[in-house]
Amino acid sequence: MTEEPTTFTSPPETPVKTGPEVITAYLKNLPQSPGVYRMLDVAGEVIYVGKARSLRARVSNYARLNGHTNRIARMILATASMEFVTVRTEAEALLLEANLIKRFRPRFNVLMRDDKSFPYILICRDHPAPAVMKHRGARNRKGDYFGPFASAGAVGRTVNMLQRAFLLRSCSDSVYESRTRPCLLYQIKRCSAPCTGEIGLDDYGVLVDEAQRFLSGGSQTVRRMYQELMQEAADKLEFETAAKYRNRLWALAHVTADQSINPEGVEEADVFAAYQDGGQTCIQVFFFRTGQNWGNRAYYPKADRSLNVEDVLDSFIAQFYDDKPVPRLILLSHDIAERELLAEALSTKAERKVEIRVPSRGTKSTIVEHALANAREALGRKLAESSSQARLLEGIAERFGLPSVPRRIEVFDNSHTSGTNAVGAMIVAGPEGFVKGQYRKFNIKSPDTTPGDDYAMMREVLTRRFKRIAEAEVISEIESEVAEIEADVAGGPLVPVVVAQDDTVEDRAFPDRPDLVLIDGGLGQLSVAREVLAGFGLHDIALIGVAKGPDRDAGREHFHIPGRERPIMLEAKDPVLYFVQRLRDEAHRFAIGTHRAKRAKSLGVNPLDEIEGIGPTRKRALLKHFGSAKAVSRAGIEDLKAVEGISADMAKKIYDFFHERAG
């Protein structure tokens, strides 16, 4: 966009009111120009974001209740205020709409549930000896990026094969600088070791350029070049050199053969295939770059059941490319109403032509059919899993006498090694299984927590978790009271208009507070949990302690429930028992993984890094001279001064650092 959009808000005379009357009050000030509008409820939350070729014409449609679907009618009745942004073109409005939907996540819009960034392969160009590595996130490092790949595993396999084929380094720059002899990767012919001069930087640069050409689509050119070099070496009886080129050809063949589909004529494209069933939609996205299939990923966007598959796909694609690079070609399984507008908007974003097609025959049609079959199969599996998960949640409510079926379960566990690197972990599960985006880890940091005291650790973790919930509920109550006071001042409480709801009503949002908390432990841990929740007034959250049974055998767990004198056990083959074991094991896995990561990080900490003035060069000189940081800590000032680059003042600073610590 060349111009900054104009933003304006024109509040109606009575902001506490909702419905068509509120919307009508905006019409006299709205222009006929393109733009984006936001609908807000009485709490000020954005409930819908839409775009329009003419803001006045579009908003006027909402100034009445009749003629709308139940979903739109509920949205109109919930609207207490609106905000508008004008732009120059409808294409710009589409891009802005997608951006705002992802930012505010309004409940009446189609929403992407998984917004995890995609991994790329990066050949960094900010070092004399470029490295090849996996990259995720902002692409602000100088280098060549190749992707997206559907998974980190696909990137790892490709990087592994690129190492075999082109012998590129994958170490960090700091490791590269500290090497004095080649590492194991050189010994097993996975790296050419430019760090120690086993290959010159010019010759290494040739390998980097060949890898870049291969990833950019020149795989056949690179393959033919190696075939010619292998034949030339064989003719000269240079069999070791010929074997080197042969091994590279094998690695390149493995990279391309590893892809399930490598269609001819599709160099760069994304394929979107959508399938609906059971009120849900699955969208499979396949990525093709340099004529190769770089994987696929399934998405399950949140959308009202009344929306057809074309509407869901239309909104999904615009949001998908909000923060991702756009390919030259996009293939769809269904035609969408605004295909030409979307192509124009994406072309504006990419600053080059982007084509969107719905192929009906040929290779491209076969690719789309394959993606659609994957979408159909993935949705079938998800529906089956959801049905099974619903039965298991119902079983938990029945077995443990809960007042209702839990929608959010939180499981807590701790991990430490003799009290060191202690962490707490929380996992979350719901109607669709594990909700990994809401897992949380807690570094045990309270000075009042004795290292290795499991009860104190559990108290700290639960206090930090439920303090946040309690504070949020207090704020919500205050806001409700303020809204009631404002309503009274404005002329009395509002009488809500009820719209008949049917099975097209969207599912309730996943709750922020748990209905059930599982504690890995017995009566002691359960008592701590009861005390913490009671202290915050959270008496309606169910608690269960899961203790290992006799001989710590799986299947003989004892379940401690507040208010019951004796623990209960479940039948050995009860599916609910297996489900609880899975929840506990997942919490244990997450806690152990978090603890190991923290321990590994602490093991890698070098005390020399904490001394001001000690950079990589001086650190390397000290370690080379003394052999270890421990030996440096024992050295006298005169010994330290003998190291190249260490002045008398620096030697005293190093000595004082370690001896102050010892004292």
Residue pairs with C-beta under 8 A, 6 or more apart in sequence:
1 87
1 88
1 92
2 88
3 88
5 35
5 85
5 86
5 87
5 92
5 96
6 85
6 86
7 83
7 84
7 85
8 29
8 84
8 86
9 81
9 82
9 83
9 84
10 25
10 26
10 29
11 81
12 21
12 22
12 25
12 26
12 81
13 25
14 22
14 490
14 491
15 22
15 80
15 81
16 42
16 80
16 483
16 486
16 487
16 490
16 494
17 80
17 494
18 41
18 42
18 77
18 78
18 79
18 80
18 494
19 65
19 76
19 77
19 79
19 497
20 62
20 63
20 64
20 65
20 76
22 79
22 80
22 81
22 82
23 59
23 62
23 63
23 76
23 79
23 82
24 63
26 59
26 82
26 84
27 56
27 59
27 60
27 63
30 55
30 56
30 59
30 84
31 55
31 56
31 86
32 54
32 55
32 56
32 57
33 54
33 55
33 86
33 87
34 51
34 52
34 53
34 54
34 55
34 86
34 87
34 88
34 89
34 90
34 92
34 93
35 51
35 52
35 55
35 84
35 85
35 86
35 87
35 93
36 49
36 50
36 51
36 52
36 84
36 85
36 87
36 93
36 96
36 97
36 100
37 49
37 50
37 51
37 52
37 55
37 58
37 59
37 82
37 83
37 84
37 85
38 46
38 48
38 49
38 82
38 83
38 84
38 100
38 104
38 106
39 46
39 47
39 48
39 49
39 50
39 75
39 78
39 79
39 82
39 106
39 108
40 46
40 47
40 79
40 80
40 81
40 82
40 83
41 47
41 78
41 79
41 80
42 80
42 483
43 479
43 483
44 81
46 100
46 104
46 106
47 75
47 78
47 79
47 106
47 107
47 108
48 75
48 79
48 106
48 107
48 108
48 109
49 97
49 100
49 101
49 104
49 106
49 109
50 58
50 97
51 90
51 93
51 94
51 96
51 97
52 58
52 59
52 90
52 93
53 90
53 93
55 84
55 86
59 82
62 72
62 76
62 79
65 73
65 76
65 77
68 76
69 306
69 504
70 306
70 499
70 500
70 501
70 502
70 504
70 505
71 108
71 304
71 306
71 504
71 505
71 506
73 499
74 108
74 499
74 501
74 505
75 108
77 496
77 497
77 499
85 96
87 93
87 96
90 341
91 341
91 344
91 345
91 348
92 345
92 348
94 318
94 338
94 341
94 342
94 345
95 318
95 322
95 345
95 348
95 349
97 318
98 318
98 319
98 321
98 322
99 322
101 109
101 110
101 111
101 315
101 319
102 112
102 115
102 319
102 322
102 323
105 111
107 506
107 509
108 304
108 506
109 315
110 301
110 302
110 303
110 304
110 307
110 311
110 312
110 315
110 316
110 319
111 301
111 302
111 303
111 319
112 299
112 301
112 316
112 319
112 320
113 299
113 300
113 301
113 302
114 297
114 299
114 300
117 136
117 137
117 323
118 136
118 147
118 148
118 149
118 150
118 324
119 134
119 135
119 136
119 147
119 148
119 149
119 151
119 152
119 154
119 155
120 134
120 135
120 136
120 139
120 145
120 146
120 147
120 148
120 149
120 155
121 132
121 133
121 134
121 135
121 145
121 146
121 147
121 149
121 155
121 158
121 159
121 162
121 215
122 132
122 133
122 134
122 135
122 141
122 143
122 144
122 145
122 146
123 130
123 131
123 132
123 143
123 144
123 146
123 168
123 208
123 211
123 212
123 215
124 130
124 131
124 133
124 141
124 142
124 143
125 142
125 143
125 144
126 141
126 142
126 143
127 173
127 176
128 201
129 169
129 176
129 194
129 195
129 201
129 204
130 143
130 168
130 205
130 208
131 168
131 169
131 170
131 171
131 172
131 173
131 176
132 159
132 162
132 163
132 166
132 168
132 169
132 170
132 211
133 159
133 170
134 152
134 155
134 156
134 159
135 141
135 145
136 152
139 145
144 212
144 215
144 216
146 215
146 216
146 289
146 290
147 155
147 287
147 289
147 294
148 287
148 294
148 324
148 325
149 155
149 158
149 287
149 294
149 295
150 285
150 287
150 294
150 295
150 296
150 297
151 295
151 297
154 294
154 295
157 258
158 255
158 258
159 170
161 251
161 252
161 254
161 255
161 258
162 168
162 211
162 214
162 215
162 251
162 255
163 170
163 185
163 190
163 191
164 189
164 190
164 247
164 248
164 250
164 251
164 254
165 211
165 214
165 248
165 251
165 252
165 255
166 207
166 208
166 210
166 211
166 214
166 248
167 189
167 190
167 191
167 192
167 199
167 207
168 191
168 192
168 207
168 208
168 211
169 176
169 185
169 191
169 192
169 193
169 194
169 195
170 185
170 191
171 179
171 183
171 185
171 195
174 616
176 195
177 195
177 616
177 620
178 616
178 620
179 195
179 196
180 196
180 624
181 196
182 191
182 193
182 195
182 196
182 198
183 191
183 193
183 195
185 191
185 193
186 192
186 193
186 198
189 247
192 198
192 199
192 203
192 204
192 207
193 199
194 200
194 201
194 204
199 207
210 222
210 225
213 221
213 222
214 222
214 252
214 255
215 290
216 290
217 267
217 289
217 290
217 291
218 290
219 252
219 255
219 256
219 290
219 291
219 292
222 252
223 249
223 252
223 253
226 245
226 248
226 249
226 252
227 245
227 249
229 245
230 242
230 245
230 246
230 249
231 242
233 239
233 241
233 242
233 245
234 242
255 292
256 262
256 292
259 292
259 293
259 294
260 293
261 286
261 293
261 367
261 370
262 291
262 292
262 293
263 288
263 291
263 293
263 363
263 364
263 366
263 367
264 291
264 363
265 363
265 364
266 288
266 291
266 329
266 363
266 364
266 367
267 288
267 289
267 290
267 291
268 288
268 289
268 290
268 327
268 328
268 329
269 288
269 327
269 328
269 329
269 330
269 331
269 364
270 285
270 286
270 287
270 288
270 327
270 329
270 330
270 331
271 284
271 285
271 286
271 288
271 330
271 331
271 332
271 367
271 368
271 371
272 283
272 284
272 285
272 313
272 316
272 317
272 330
272 331
272 332
272 333
272 371
273 283
273 284
273 286
273 332
273 333
273 368
273 371
273 372
273 374
273 375
274 281
274 282
274 283
274 284
274 309
274 312
274 313
274 316
274 333
274 334
274 372
274 375
275 281
275 282
275 284
275 309
275 333
275 372
275 375
275 376
275 379
276 282
276 308
276 309
276 312
276 379
277 376
277 379
277 380
277 383
278 379
278 383
279 305
279 503
280 300
280 379
280 382
280 383
281 300
281 301
281 303
281 309
281 312
281 379
282 298
282 299
282 300
282 375
282 376
282 378
282 379
282 382
283 298
283 299
283 300
283 301
283 312
283 313
283 316
283 375
284 296
284 297
284 298
284 299
284 371
284 372
284 374
284 375
284 378
285 296
285 297
285 298
285 299
285 320
285 371
286 293
286 295
286 296
286 367
286 370
286 371
287 293
287 294
287 295
287 296
288 294
288 327
288 367
289 327
296 371
296 374
298 374
298 375
298 378
299 316
300 379
300 382
301 312
301 315
301 316
302 506
302 507
303 311
303 312
303 315
303 506
304 504
304 505
304 506
305 503
305 504
305 505
305 506
306 504
309 334
310 334
310 335
310 336
310 337
311 337
313 332
313 333
313 334
313 336
314 336
314 337
314 338
314 342
317 330
317 332
317 336
317 342
318 342
318 345
321 346
321 349
325 350
326 346
326 349
326 350
326 354
327 354
328 352
328 353
328 354
328 355
329 354
329 355
329 356
329 357
330 343
330 346
330 354
330 355
330 356
330 357
331 357
331 358
331 359
331 364
331 367
331 368
332 339
332 356
332 357
332 358
332 368
333 358
333 368
333 371
333 372
333 375
334 358
335 358
336 342
339 356
339 358
342 356
343 354
343 355
343 356
346 354
346 356
347 353
347 354
357 364
358 368
359 365
359 367
359 368
382 432
385 432
385 433
386 431
386 432
389 431
389 432
389 433
390 431
391 575
392 575
392 576
392 579
393 405
393 406
393 407
393 431
394 405
395 574
395 575
395 576
395 579
396 402
396 405
396 406
396 409
396 516
396 576
396 579
396 580
397 403
397 404
397 405
397 406
399 568
399 570
399 574
399 576
400 542
400 544
400 559
400 561
400 568
401 561
402 515
402 516
402 542
403 542
404 515
406 514
406 515
406 516
406 542
407 430
407 431
407 508
407 510
407 511
407 515
408 428
408 429
408 430
408 510
408 511
408 512
408 513
408 514
408 515
408 516
409 428
409 429
409 430
409 514
409 515
409 516
409 517
409 518
409 583
410 426
410 427
410 428
410 465
410 514
410 516
410 517
410 518
411 426
411 427
411 428
411 429
411 517
411 518
411 519
411 520
411 583
411 584
411 586
411 587
412 424
412 425
412 426
412 458
412 461
412 462
412 465
412 517
412 518
412 519
412 520
412 529
412 587
413 424
413 425
413 520
413 584
413 587
413 588
413 590
413 591
414 422
414 423
414 424
414 425
414 444
414 454
414 457
414 458
414 461
414 520
414 591
415 422
415 423
415 425
415 588
415 591
415 592
415 594
415 595
416 422
416 423
416 444
416 451
416 452
416 457
416 595
417 595
417 599
418 451
418 452
419 450
419 451
419 452
419 453
420 451
420 599
420 602
421 595
421 598
421 599
421 602
422 443
422 444
422 449
422 451
422 452
422 457
422 595
423 441
423 442
423 443
423 444
423 591
423 594
423 595
423 598
424 441
424 442
424 444
424 457
424 458
424 460
424 461
424 591
425 439
425 440
425 441
425 442
425 587
425 590
425 591
425 594
426 439
426 440
426 441
426 442
426 461
426 465
426 587
427 434
427 436
427 439
427 583
427 586
427 587
427 590
428 434
428 435
428 436
428 438
428 439
428 514
429 435
429 583
429 586
430 510
434 586
435 510
439 590
440 465
441 590
441 594
442 460
442 461
442 464
442 465
443 598
444 457
444 460
444 461
446 456
446 460
448 456
449 456
449 457
449 459
449 460
450 456
454 521
454 524
454 525
455 524
455 525
455 528
458 519
458 521
458 525
458 528
458 529
459 528
459 531
459 532
462 528
462 529
462 532
462 533
463 532
466 532
466 533
466 536
466 538
467 536
469 512
469 513
469 536
469 538
470 536
470 537
470 538
472 512
473 513
484 493
487 493
487 494
513 538
513 541
514 541
515 541
515 542
516 541
516 542
516 543
516 544
517 529
517 533
517 541
517 542
517 543
517 544
518 544
518 545
518 546
518 580
518 583
518 584
518 587
519 525
519 526
519 529
519 543
519 544
519 545
519 546
520 546
520 584
520 587
520 588
521 545
521 546
521 547
522 545
522 547
522 558
522 560
523 545
523 547
523 560
525 545
526 543
526 544
526 545
526 560
526 562
529 543
529 545
530 543
530 562
533 539
533 541
533 543
543 561
543 562
544 559
544 560
544 561
545 559
545 560
545 561
546 557
546 559
546 580
546 584
547 557
547 558
547 559
547 560
547 567
548 554
548 556
548 557
548 558
549 555
549 556
549 557
549 558
549 569
550 556
554 581
555 572
555 577
555 581
556 569
556 572
557 569
557 570
557 577
557 580
557 581
558 567
558 568
558 569
559 567
559 568
559 569
559 570
559 580
560 567
561 567
561 568
570 576
570 577
570 580
571 577
606 619
606 629
607 629
607 633
607 657
607 658
608 614
608 619
608 622
608 623
608 629
608 632
609 619
610 657
611 653
611 654
611 657
612 653
613 650
613 653
614 622
614 650
614 654
617 645
618 645
618 646
618 650
621 643
621 644
621 645
621 646
622 629
622 632
622 640
622 643
622 646
622 654
623 629
623 632
625 642
625 643
625 644
626 632
626 635
626 643
632 640
632 654
632 658
633 658
635 655
636 655
637 648
637 651
637 652
637 655
638 651
640 646
640 650
640 651
640 654
640 655
641 647
641 648
641 651
643 651
646 654
